[in-house]
Amino acid sequence: MNGAIFYSGQYGSTEQYAKWISEATGLPIFNIKDTNADPSKYEFLILGSSIIYFRLTINKWTKANLDKLEGRSKVLFSVSGAGASAKLNRWVAASLPSGLLSQMEHVPLHGKLDHSKVSWWIRIILWIGSLFNPDPQSRKEERGGFDYMDKASIEPIIKMIQQIESTQATT
């Protein structure tokens, strides 16, 4: 019984969650940019992705590796400022082939936005977007950043991994 964590991120939140999951489970971690990131070597997969411009950053990799992802248990965690919502579900659905998405559980996690780590272009887009956001708290976060990283939020993923391991151990 073996599994691994494959992640894609841009500013560090997704990588941090992947590390926390690895510490809790002992699973190896692979950045999808790593040439050794071969999902076909593992029986189950934990896929982690940040969301940038309303898309999962792991979307091209999943499409390129679709044949290697088939037939394996999969859990997806997404990292964004959006939190669990219908809007987030639409972004995830638009990022992955529907057949693949239907084969996995999705756990949304809150990330962080540190304006010192994003380009000036992203800061401008966030500022402009904040002008149209009706929620005053969200407007403030788009302009000033936020940090909702929470190690305890990986607990549902840990339980899913334990369930996968116990199910596969009995078969």
Buried (B, 14 or more C-beta within 10 A) or exposed (E): EEBBBBBBBBBBBBBBBBBBBBEBBEBBBBBBEEEEBEBEEBBBBBBBBBBBEBBBBBBEBBEEBEEBBEEBBBBBBBBBBBEEEEEBBEBBEEBBBEEBBEBBBBBBBBBBBEBEEBEEEBBEBBEEEBEEBEEEEBBEBBBEBBEBBEEEBBEEBEEBBEEBBEEBEEE
